[in-house]
Amino acid sequence: MPIFRLFLLVSCLLALPAYAVAQDKKPVVAIYKMDDLTNSGQGDTFSAMIETAIAGTSKFRVVERERLNKLLNEQGKAKGGLITSNRPGKVGGFEGADYLIYGTITAISSTKKSDLGSSLLSGVLSGNRGGQSCNNAVVTMEADIKISDANTGEVRYVRRISEQQKSASVCGGSNATIDAGALMRAAADKIASGLVTTIYPIQVAAVQADGVIVLNYGEGTVRPQDYLTVFLKGEPIVDPATGEVIANNETKLGVIRVTDVTGRISKAQPVSNFGNAVPVGAIVREATPDELKSAGKSADKKRRR
């Protein structure tokens, strides 16, 4: 075997233990079967899509479905979560997982809407002054999602997911169709993003010389034109009764707008005045309406100067 190939083989073998340790340190997530109040039969499919979306973040290990079913059969299910065998009195997780995702598909609705613009265009193209009747379909899916901490039983994330898909217009009496898979995948991506940013907040990874702010999240978590607020994390606030850290003092630095998104990072530009320099590690969250309003005023003043 050539020396160079032997060197590569040895290097790979030496790297395997470090890779395994890195994998072992990732939190473990279990996705329980989604309840389906709509009787659509999509509960298992939705759960599988959530698994795929979370695995795609590369920040968690997902409990395999076969192992999950075995654990569920052994431990049973409680109304508010799953009872753990090694954490008496705790709900919301189970032995072998750090976080549990569970929830309910609460609504799937479809509406058919007439498309006047397409109807008029169809008439012009066909030479028929009356035109053809055109329509499109809009399907909405809603789900209530909870993510709980297996160690404490605390519900870390609660959200009502609402996702909508609109079909292309069809004319002449044909029925519009919707890609149901795309609808559920979009909802699954929102759940994965919610989990990731709850456990690992979006942070400033770098600040370039030209003022561009680089964030440590990319596709699937942030989108171009998203407005985000940057916070400087301060001293922890400790509960004097328990000694537990219950919050952190934060200083609001300003609002940024995402301009470019790639696989693992994104870039943003400030849209408000920043009184302080943006440090690496600053926390970034979705801007509130009040923060957006304030940023708009600051941006207007900056343009008038």
MOFEN-V495869 format. One record per pair of residues at least 4 apart in sequence whose ideal C-beta (glycine too) atoms are under 7 Angstrom apart, sorted by the first residue. I is the first residue (numbers start at 1). J is the second residue. If there is no record, write none. Layout:
i & j
I & J
I & J
//
This chain:
i & j
1 & 5
1 & 6
2 & 6
3 & 7
4 & 8
5 & 9
6 & 10
7 & 11
8 & 12
9 & 13
10 & 14
11 & 15
12 & 16
15 & 19
16 & 20
17 & 21
18 & 22
19 & 23
20 & 24
21 & 25
23 & 61
26 & 59
26 & 60
26 & 61
27 & 60
27 & 98
27 & 99
27 & 199
28 & 61
28 & 63
28 & 96
28 & 97
28 & 98
29 & 54
29 & 60
29 & 62
29 & 63
29 & 97
29 & 98
29 & 99
29 & 101
30 & 63
30 & 68
30 & 94
30 & 97
30 & 100
31 & 47
31 & 50
31 & 51
31 & 62
31 & 101
32 & 100
32 & 101
32 & 102
33 & 43
33 & 44
33 & 47
34 & 43
34 & 46
34 & 47
34 & 103
34 & 104
34 & 105
35 & 43
35 & 104
36 & 40
36 & 42
36 & 43
36 & 105
37 & 104
37 & 105
37 & 106
38 & 105
38 & 107
38 & 108
40 & 105
40 & 108
42 & 46
42 & 105
42 & 184
43 & 47
43 & 105
44 & 48
45 & 49
45 & 184
46 & 50
46 & 105
46 & 184
46 & 188
47 & 51
48 & 52
49 & 53
49 & 184
49 & 185
49 & 188
50 & 54
50 & 101
50 & 188
50 & 191
50 & 192
51 & 55
51 & 62
52 & 56
53 & 188
53 & 189
53 & 191
53 & 192
54 & 60
54 & 62
54 & 192
54 & 195
55 & 62
56 & 220
57 & 192
57 & 196
57 & 220
59 & 196
59 & 200
63 & 67
63 & 68
63 & 96
63 & 97
64 & 68
65 & 69
66 & 70
67 & 71
68 & 72
69 & 73
70 & 74
71 & 75
71 & 94
71 & 96
72 & 77
75 & 82
75 & 83
75 & 85
75 & 94
76 & 83
77 & 82
78 & 82
78 & 83
78 & 91
80 & 91
81 & 91
81 & 92
81 & 100
81 & 148
82 & 91
82 & 93
82 & 94
82 & 100
83 & 91
84 & 90
84 & 93
84 & 94
84 & 95
84 & 150
85 & 95
86 & 95
90 & 153
91 & 153
92 & 100
92 & 148
92 & 149
92 & 150
92 & 153
92 & 155
93 & 97
93 & 99
93 & 100
93 & 148
93 & 149
93 & 150
94 & 100
94 & 150
97 & 150
98 & 150
98 & 151
99 & 147
99 & 148
99 & 149
99 & 150
99 & 195
100 & 148
100 & 150
101 & 145
101 & 147
101 & 191
101 & 195
102 & 146
103 & 143
103 & 144
103 & 145
103 & 146
104 & 143
104 & 144
105 & 143
106 & 142
106 & 143
106 & 144
107 & 142
108 & 141
109 & 140
110 & 137
110 & 139
111 & 138
112 & 135
112 & 137
113 & 135
113 & 136
113 & 138
114 & 133
114 & 135
115 & 119
115 & 134
115 & 135
115 & 136
115 & 169
116 & 120
117 & 121
118 & 122
118 & 134
118 & 169
118 & 171
119 & 123
119 & 131
119 & 132
119 & 133
119 & 134
119 & 171
120 & 124
120 & 131
121 & 125
122 & 126
122 & 131
122 & 132
122 & 134
122 & 171
123 & 128
123 & 129
123 & 130
123 & 131
123 & 132
126 & 132
132 & 171
132 & 172
133 & 171
134 & 169
134 & 170
134 & 171
135 & 169
135 & 170
135 & 176
136 & 166
136 & 167
136 & 168
136 & 169
136 & 176
137 & 167
137 & 176
137 & 178
138 & 164
138 & 166
139 & 165
139 & 178
139 & 183
140 & 162
140 & 164
141 & 163
141 & 183
141 & 184
141 & 187
142 & 160
142 & 161
142 & 162
143 & 161
143 & 187
144 & 160
145 & 159
145 & 161
145 & 191
146 & 155
146 & 157
146 & 158
147 & 156
147 & 157
147 & 195
147 & 198
148 & 153
148 & 154
148 & 155
148 & 156
149 & 153
149 & 154
149 & 156
156 & 198
157 & 194
157 & 195
157 & 198
159 & 194
161 & 187
161 & 190
161 & 191
163 & 183
163 & 186
163 & 187
165 & 178
165 & 179
165 & 182
165 & 183
167 & 176
167 & 177
167 & 178
170 & 174
170 & 175
170 & 176
178 & 183
179 & 183
180 & 184
181 & 185
182 & 186
183 & 187
184 & 188
185 & 189
186 & 190
187 & 191
188 & 192
189 & 193
189 & 220
190 & 194
191 & 195
192 & 196
192 & 220
193 & 197
193 & 220
193 & 221
194 & 198
195 & 199
196 & 200
196 & 221
197 & 201
197 & 202
197 & 221
201 & 283
202 & 215
202 & 216
202 & 217
202 & 221
202 & 284
202 & 285
203 & 216
203 & 281
203 & 282
203 & 283
203 & 284
204 & 213
204 & 215
204 & 230
204 & 278
204 & 279
204 & 280
204 & 281
204 & 282
204 & 284
205 & 214
205 & 215
205 & 216
205 & 265
205 & 280
206 & 214
206 & 280
207 & 213
207 & 278
207 & 280
208 & 212
208 & 214
211 & 270
212 & 267
212 & 269
213 & 256
213 & 267
213 & 268
213 & 278
214 & 265
214 & 267
215 & 222
215 & 265
215 & 266
215 & 268
215 & 284
216 & 265
217 & 221
217 & 222
217 & 266
218 & 261
218 & 262
218 & 263
218 & 264
218 & 265
218 & 266
219 & 261
219 & 262
219 & 263
222 & 226
222 & 258
222 & 261
222 & 266
223 & 258
223 & 261
224 & 258
224 & 259
224 & 260
224 & 261
225 & 257
225 & 258
226 & 258
227 & 255
227 & 257
227 & 287
227 & 292
228 & 256
228 & 258
228 & 268
228 & 284
228 & 285
228 & 286
228 & 287
229 & 252
229 & 255
229 & 285
229 & 287
229 & 291
230 & 253
230 & 254
230 & 256
230 & 278
230 & 282
230 & 284
231 & 250
231 & 251
231 & 252
231 & 253
231 & 282
231 & 283
231 & 285
232 & 250
232 & 251
232 & 253
232 & 276
232 & 279
232 & 282
233 & 248
233 & 250
233 & 283
234 & 248
234 & 249
234 & 250
234 & 251
235 & 249
236 & 245
236 & 248
237 & 246
237 & 247
237 & 248
237 & 249
238 & 243
238 & 244
238 & 245
239 & 243
239 & 244
239 & 246
253 & 274
253 & 276
253 & 278
253 & 282
254 & 270
254 & 272
254 & 273
254 & 274
255 & 271
255 & 272
255 & 287
255 & 291
255 & 292
255 & 295
256 & 268
256 & 269
256 & 270
256 & 271
257 & 268
257 & 269
257 & 271
258 & 266
258 & 268
259 & 267
259 & 268
259 & 269
260 & 266
260 & 267
261 & 266
262 & 266
270 & 274
271 & 295
271 & 299
272 & 294
272 & 295
272 & 298
272 & 299
273 & 298
273 & 302
274 & 278
278 & 282
287 & 291
287 & 292
289 & 293
290 & 294
291 & 295
292 & 296
293 & 297
294 & 298
295 & 299
296 & 300
297 & 301
298 & 302
299 & 303
300 & 304
301 & 305
//
